[in-house]
Amino acid sequence: MNKILLSGIKPTGEPHLGNYLGALKNWVALQTSYRTIYSIVDLHALTINITPEELEHGTFDLAVDLLALGIDPKRSILFKQSDVVGHTELAWIFSCLTPVSELERMTQYKDMAKEKRGTSNAGLFNYPILQAADILLYKAEYVPVGEDQLQHLELSRVIARKFNQRYKQFFTEIKPVLSETVRVMSLHDPNKKMSKSLGPKSYIALRDKPDIVRQKIAKAVTDSLEGDTTLGGGHNLLTLFKNFGPSQRYEEFERQHALKKLSYAELKRELAEALIAFLAPIQERQAYFEKHPAEVQGYLAQGAKRAQAIADKTLEEVRKIIGLS
């Protein structure tokens, strides 16, 4: 397996089922087909208002979650972004190649800047450049992305081409890996994606205990009496059941939903128990790693050492190419 695949995740808030179905499930599966490099991108987390304690604890908890989900540190390089020297240096080099106009048209930046109502920072604006450096520092050829991330990935491809055109052919073309992902909506607002930014009642976290899962599912919004039932909260609950419940039972619920005869109380009760059963072994592994923090830190340190070896080689070549060496 010579194909290098890289992806990163911010240590901001607790991972939820939307994150799992949208990305993390694929991270685990992709370990069998690629040389996988997975980074906890704590430098990216600095673009939001986060305390040192939140960042430190969030990073450790996220490492625990990834290990509990099945990220194998013997198969994958798992590390903290800030533990590897070179991400920010390469980002600065790339920033000198990237037109401001390219950054201004980034949809995610415009959306986040609008949400922050004028308090956005330069780090948020330059976020895609650091993202490009994260990928190209390891000469990764493949990046798993959802459709909403394709614009950022395309900018990484543009930056690689600009470097190659200005200096010499060095970086390879980055290819997106569009694995099958599931779009999960908020439990209390089915018009929006399940998101940490919408508050705990909008999602099922990987760490939610059985009573919390039951409460959140019991309070989840179902279909509007007047709206299109194919797009409402009932459809969202069915999507969750499809991924975590027995397939035969899902088909029965789907038929009842189409006939508008579905008992949401029954669906919610069975969905909650299916989610609890899915989360139980993950939470057992989380508990193990939380009791063995030195083991977790050891995996991150080993991953950083392996990542640094690749990063050093890339930066040494880049410096020579651009005249810094």
Secondary structure, DSSP 4 states (H G I P E B T S, - for coil): ---EEEEEE--SS--BHHHIIIIIHHHHHHTTTSEEEEEE-HHHHTTS---HHHHHHHHHHHHHHHHHHT--TTTSEEEEGGGSTTHHHHHHHHHTTS-HHHHHT-HHHHHHHHHHTT---HHHHTHHHHHHHHHHTTT--EEE--GGGHHHHHHHHHHHHHHHHHT-S-SPPPEEE-------B-SS-TTSB--GGG-GGG--BTT--HHHHHHHHHT-----SSS-TTSSHHHHHHHHHHHHS-HHHHHHHHHHHHTT---HHHHHHHHHHHHHHHHHHHHHHHHHHHH-HHHHHHHHHHHHHHHHHHHHHHHHHHHHHHT--
